Amino acid sequence: MIRLADDTTINYQRFFRELLEAAPWPAIIIDRNQCISFYNHLFVQLLEAVEPLQGLTLDQVISDQAILQIVQDSISSNQPRKGEHAKDTAGTAWKVSVTPLEHRKGKERATSANMLGKRARYTHFTYFVLAIEDLTELRRLERVRRDFIANISHELRTPLASIRLLAETLEDAIDTDRDKAQMFLEKIENEVHHLNGLVSELLELSRIESGLVPMVIEPVQAEHLVREVMARMLPQAQRHRVTLRTEVDEGNILVAADSKQIARVLVNLVHNAIKFTPSGGKVTIGTTEQAGGQTQRFYVSDTGVGIRPEELPRVFERFYKADRARAKTDFIGPGGGGSGLGLAIARHVVEAHGGRITAESRVGHGSTFTFTLPVATRGATPGGSL
């Protein structure tokens, strides 16, 4: 509750303006007739209103009947009112609160804030504060948390269920069919390996997001990065009958990078490209200087099945997986099952370097993943190998 004595020398108009501007959310002060007396810039931004607003009635600025009803209830009852309001179907949510402002004369004071309710029976408050807090981002984070828990539970439960089933089958076969028992042991080992990889990637992603993974940034030859990843991934490409080639600008271009982390990003992108490119297709790893010479562009493109338009904006989310049915059914490679964390890790690594990663795709024509790194300063010497 705000009390303002008439005998003070405070410029109350300036006081209220500064008070509202200091508020962390959109707010206005209205009178009992719902005429606007004061407001802050956040309120103007939220409603995209045209200033000035003083003298306008609230319904000239806000058309939402739910908000207007909360305001009217507060004025009619002389009591604070609050409510959460779904602004639209896109997930926008507002927390609306209306609080009476007490304007007392002279030295008359309340002995307790709790007396507001008692005085409300016979006091008509002159002014009311309407505050609107945007809960959209908070609700989005809550959904992310729920999705994360659901996804990690599913990803952990699947291999554990497989291990349990295989162990039960192994128990029946261990004395009667040694070859069959050995096969089940290998399958159990694969599931354990997948589970261990999932937990390791989850822990690493958590450390990267928290800034706990130190980046050893040093000058690295862009061509060197591409060619070493090419050599590392060539056996996998050949095994799946996919042509792997490089496109590298001539010249000794140095980028400021942690070579091991960036190599991991490229390996993950090439791995995914091979996974979703049919036999006989082509995967290209390339690097080229961006216009202006301040950044270097790296890209991995393929002639694979592509990514659906509705899936494309989500490919860098944790645990998000594109349609598995379009991957090779006989795919063999590190992380072949896919944890859904690789691209999320790649995004955080690139952003930690001050770069940006994007994806483009056409269904049936292939995909291109691109990221940028800053070019090293002149006079720098190349650092270590991958």
C-alpha angles and dihedrals in degrees: 000000000000119000120194121189117214092221095062121104093224116129093234094193091057089042093056093043092052091044092054094044089055091055114105093222138044112286141166137182118227134178128232090276088055092247113152114245103167137003140170131236092253089063091052091049094047095053096031086231126174115239143266100055101169112119095019119118118243094247089058089062103030121045096177106113094200092061093044090052092053089051093048092049091054093048093046094048098034086227134117114264131196136181143160116235131195101220097194144341092269091078100264109151129181132194107214123197131176120193127184115235116217116220106191126183128234116333096333108131139173116243093214139014086232089069089073090085093049094047091047089076091069107012123089109203116220101209137032132195117224113196125182119196117194107227096177097104092043091052090047091053090049090053090048090052093049092046091048093053091046093048097046090047090052094045093050095041095054099061091038091055090049092050091050093049093046092048091053091049091046091054090059095045103039095089099034107038117025094181091053090046090052090051091053091048090055091049091051089050090052092051091048089049090051092047092049091049091050093052092045092051091046091052092046093050090050091051093047092049089050092049092243096126109089114225115216098208114192138142110285129179109249091213090051091055093051097045095048092051088047090055092047096050099038095090091054092048092050091048089058094040094244121142111236118196140162135229111197130169112235115247138068099278113176123202128195102242149130096250095206094050094045091046088055090052092051093045090052092049093048091045091055092045092054091045093057099036117092120232110282092033129119136240121193128198113195146164131196137167117261122232110278094030095249097109137034121221122219122187143176116200130178142184092229135127095290131219125279115249092241091053098046099080090054103047093102094052120110113266093001111140128186118230105304091202089075094056123092110281090213096043113153122186146097109311091006092162090055123226096211089236102093098086092041089055090046091053093051093046093051093046090049086060091053092255137117132231125206139172133217126183147163120201109249094012105067141249139272123205115195134184135173133220129190116258113245118251119268116272093030118136125222117267133212130322127259 
